[in-house]
Amino acid sequence: MTGWDEKKDIIVIGSGLAGLAAAIEAAQAGAAVIVIEKMKVTGGNTRISDGGLAAPGNYLQKKHGIADSAELFYEDMLRAGLGLNHPHLVRIVAERAAETIEWTRNELGVRYLDRLDRFGGHSAARCLTTKGHLGADIIKAQTAKLKELGVEIRTRCLLKNFIVDRDGTTVCGINIQANYQFPDEDSGTAKKMGVNRAIILATGGFGNDLAFCRLQLPELDETIHSTNHRGATSEGLVAALRIGALPVHLSWIQMGPWGCPDEKGYGKGARFASYSVFPAGILIDPATGSRFVNEWGDRRHRTEAMLRAGHACFGIVDSIGAEKDSASLKDCLKRGKVKGFQNLADLAAACGIPSSPLSKTFNDYNNAIAAGQPDVFGKPLGPDTPPLKKPPFYAMRLWPKLHYTAGGIGINSKAQVINLQGQPIPRLFAAGEVSGGIHGASRLGSCSLTECLVFGRIAGQAAAAGKHRT
Ligand SMILES: Cc1cc2nc3c(=O)[nH]c(=O)nc-3n(C[C@H](O)[C@H](O)[C@H](O)COP(=O)(O)OP(=O)(O)OC[C@H]3O[C@@H](n4cnc5c(N)ncnc54)[C@H](O)[C@@H]3O)c2cc1C
């Protein structure tokens, strides 16, 4: 095919974690690569993420003597995913996670906090967090590496459609809108870009595309907000579906139980809830003053329980638990998203919770910890769950928000996009949240960034190894 405005060996679509990892690998393998990005800024959801990466057998676990294994991680992911996960893909993430962390340290110079977190549904403390507590730390390091490799990241460049060869299946280019102004569909100039080797789709999830989410899950209404960046929309995924890519688990849309209805987007409260309230505190239904779920269970269980309650719930933690994330606490208090109280009676009155059931809930919870009894909801009561005794007691409202789209297009273990027959679509690869199947029904916290890096790198290597078109 001729008539290209521009041609490269490989085009990577999307400048998040997966796309940039793919671009680095492809460029290091000698391919001429370009990354296109529709927004003005790079980094997508990765940029605003908490920078948490789960990796069994990582260097910090070794340093702190924490026992863990790829097998345990694999089992955790399958349990949370209700076994819907595509096991061969999960296995790859589990087995390559620790070496991928080393790659970020050695190749990109990413630095991590000297701390490991254990999130709901994980059997071990295995989550590393970047020094700045943001995915942007890795995006910056990847961008610097790409600059060194001479790879252009072209922003405001929207993928519209894939172009296929006369055979009707082999992908050979894309239609784009250059100088695109999100979200104005008529903005920019239409152009055609061709490839000699391959295209890597890394356009992320569609968690901020309520219309598309509702096509999958009609029960979602306008009251449900999203934690995602504005560009987390579905058109990249839809372009791949149009040329025959396999849709996988599109209706498994994950909501985050840590959403604070009193602020927009992800906000500051979500982090405080994840790092302090859920591990060290309790979740209360204000209608009853009681707990109703394992606060450290997987996201799906917690979200479903909250939706069943039917109204915003209160996360409560004491001053010892709040110290786990004192920086977020300070921020949230200043913004009025979290409120502090010297005693439970004042907290109950201010939050509209019946006082005596609330005291009973606290007593039961603290007594179980003191007696070393198992928790009634199955929360692991270990050293991370001190009794809730020391004022001030902090409370915040919580209501689920759209957070992650586990479904996407089907890929195989080489990150090749597969069609409805399970066969690779020639020259088309995908990685990251745009792909589906790895997390099944529910993604465990801190497993996406790991997956994006593992499969981004695989896609970049495999795409570069493809034959040149003649
Ligand atoms: C607030 C928040 C916190 C999170 N924290 C964590 C965490 O700590 N750990 C974890 O594992 N996961 C976390 N996640 C999930 C994780 O951040 C994402 O799943 C992951 O970053 C997705 O990476 P990606 O490369 O697939 O997509 P993204 O990082 O979203 O990048 C995709 C890019 O493609 C661009 N794009 C989309 N469509 C087009 C198009 N048509 N043309 C051109 N460009 C396009 C987008 O604008 C975007 O820049 C979090 C998510 C959110 C929202």
The ligand as a Tripos MOL2 file, in Angstrom:
@<TRIPOS>MOLECULE
LIG
   53    58     1     0     0
SMALL
NO_CHARGES

@<TRIPOS>ATOM
      1 C1         -6.0910    6.7860   40.2260 C.3       1 LIG1
      2 C2         -5.5430    5.4560   39.8460 C.ar      1 LIG1
      3 C3         -4.6080    4.8240   40.6740 C.ar      1 LIG1
      4 C4         -4.0990    3.5810   40.3050 C.ar      1 LIG1
      5 N1         -3.0970    3.0270   41.0540 N.ar      1 LIG1
      6 C5         -2.5640    1.8450   40.6600 C.ar      1 LIG1
      7 C6         -1.4660    1.2770   41.3620 C.ar      1 LIG1
      8 O1         -0.9140    1.8660   42.2990 O.2       1 LIG1
      9 N2         -1.0120    0.0550   40.9520 N.ar      1 LIG1
     10 C7         -1.5560   -0.6150   39.8910 C.ar      1 LIG1
     11 O2         -1.1020   -1.7100   39.5690 O.2       1 LIG1
     12 N3         -2.5600   -0.0590   39.1720 N.ar      1 LIG1
     13 C8         -3.0630    1.1370   39.5230 C.ar      1 LIG1
     14 N4         -4.0590    1.6970   38.7730 N.ar      1 LIG1
     15 C9         -4.3930    1.0830   37.4740 C.3       1 LIG1
     16 C10        -3.2660    1.4380   36.4840 C.3       1 LIG1
     17 O3         -2.8430    2.7630   36.7050 O.3       1 LIG1
     18 C11        -3.6930    1.2990   35.0270 C.3       1 LIG1
     19 O4         -4.3510    0.0890   34.8230 O.3       1 LIG1
     20 C12        -2.4460    1.3610   34.1340 C.3       1 LIG1
     21 O5         -1.7360    2.5430   34.4000 O.3       1 LIG1
     22 C13        -2.8270    1.2900   32.6590 C.3       1 LIG1
     23 O6         -1.6640    1.5180   31.9070 O.3       1 LIG1
     24 P1         -1.7520    1.4890   30.3300 P.3       1 LIG1
     25 O7         -0.3930    1.7540   29.8310 O.co2     1 LIG1
     26 O8         -2.4530    0.2800   29.8700 O.co2     1 LIG1
     27 O9         -2.7420    2.7030   30.0030 O.3       1 LIG1
     28 P2         -2.6130    4.2530   30.3600 P.3       1 LIG1
     29 O10        -1.5480    4.5130   31.3610 O.co2     1 LIG1
     30 O11        -3.9840    4.7400   30.6760 O.co2     1 LIG1
     31 O12        -2.1190    4.8810   28.9730 O.3       1 LIG1
     32 C14        -2.9140    4.7620   27.8200 C.3       1 LIG1
     33 C15        -2.6540    6.0080   26.9690 C.3       1 LIG1
     34 O13        -3.2460    5.8200   25.6880 O.3       1 LIG1
     35 C16        -3.8280    7.0460   25.2840 C.3       1 LIG1
     36 N5         -4.8720    6.7770   24.2870 N.ar      1 LIG1
     37 C17        -6.0980    6.2510   24.5020 C.ar      1 LIG1
     38 N6         -6.7860    6.1620   23.3570 N.ar      1 LIG1
     39 C18        -5.9840    6.6610   22.3920 C.ar      1 LIG1
     40 C19        -6.1440    6.8650   20.9920 C.ar      1 LIG1
     41 N7         -7.2800    6.5430   20.3570 N.pl3     1 LIG1
     42 N8         -5.1090    7.4130   20.2780 N.ar      1 LIG1
     43 C20        -3.9460    7.7590   20.9080 C.ar      1 LIG1
     44 N9         -3.7510    7.6070   22.2370 N.ar      1 LIG1
     45 C21        -4.7560    7.0510   22.9710 C.ar      1 LIG1
     46 C22        -4.3910    7.6080   26.5750 C.3       1 LIG1
     47 O14        -4.6300    8.9950   26.4710 O.3       1 LIG1
     48 C23        -3.2930    7.2480   27.5640 C.3       1 LIG1
     49 O15        -2.3320    8.2580   27.6870 O.3       1 LIG1
     50 C24        -4.5720    2.9360   39.1280 C.ar      1 LIG1
     51 C25        -5.5270    3.5620   38.3230 C.ar      1 LIG1
     52 C26        -6.0010    4.8160   38.6580 C.ar      1 LIG1
     53 C27        -7.0040    5.4830   37.7700 C.3       1 LIG1
@<TRIPOS>BOND
     1     1     2 1
     2     2     3 ar
     3     2    52 ar
     4     3     4 ar
     5     4     5 ar
     6     4    50 ar
     7     5     6 ar
     8     6     7 ar
     9     6    13 1
    10     7     8 2
    11     7     9 ar
    12     9    10 ar
    13    10    11 2
    14    10    12 ar
    15    12    13 ar
    16    13    14 ar
    17    14    15 1
    18    14    50 ar
    19    15    16 1
    20    16    17 1
    21    16    18 1
    22    18    19 1
    23    18    20 1
    24    20    21 1
    25    20    22 1
    26    22    23 1
    27    23    24 1
    28    24    25 2
    29    24    26 1
    30    24    27 1
    31    27    28 1
    32    28    29 2
    33    28    30 1
    34    28    31 1
    35    31    32 1
    36    32    33 1
    37    33    34 1
    38    33    48 1
    39    34    35 1
    40    35    36 1
    41    35    46 1
    42    36    37 ar
    43    36    45 ar
    44    37    38 ar
    45    38    39 ar
    46    39    40 ar
    47    39    45 ar
    48    40    41 1
    49    40    42 ar
    50    42    43 ar
    51    43    44 ar
    52    44    45 ar
    53    46    47 1
    54    46    48 1
    55    48    49 1
    56    50    51 ar
    57    51    52 ar
    58    52    53 1
@<TRIPOS>SUBSTRUCTURE
     1 LIG1         1 GROUP 0 **** ****
